[in-house]
Amino acid sequence: MKGNILVIEDNEQNLYLVRFILEKNGYTVHAAMDGQTGIDRAAELKPDLILLDIQLPVMDGYTVAKHLRADPQVSGIPIVAVTSHAMVGDPHCCRDVACHGRRP
């Protein structure tokens, strides 16, 4: 296997698609369906990469990223924001919370 990826995504269809693509390419995929669970899973798993939806229940992706960056155990894990809500200010907001990239 190439590595472990945590996908924090509440839409089951999006999660299915991302999991399918990543697993077909040799990655192990772990999932969390809301922000708090994502934070907990990141601390537990310490994945190689986190794909983070911005529109999440419990807490939004920006808040999740801030929590992850504040935790020394997981603060170095790359985060890529994944969202269908590609608004003009989103890239700036993603960088403000130290995401490494954004994919609409």
Secondary structure as UniProt FT lines:
FT   STRAND          3..8
FT   HELIX           12..24
FT   TURN            25..26
FT   STRAND          27..32
FT   HELIX           35..45
FT   STRAND          49..53
FT   HELIX           61..70
FT   TURN            72..76
FT   STRAND          79..82
FT   TURN            88..89
FT   HELIX           90..96
FT   TURN            97..98
FT   STRAND          101..103
//
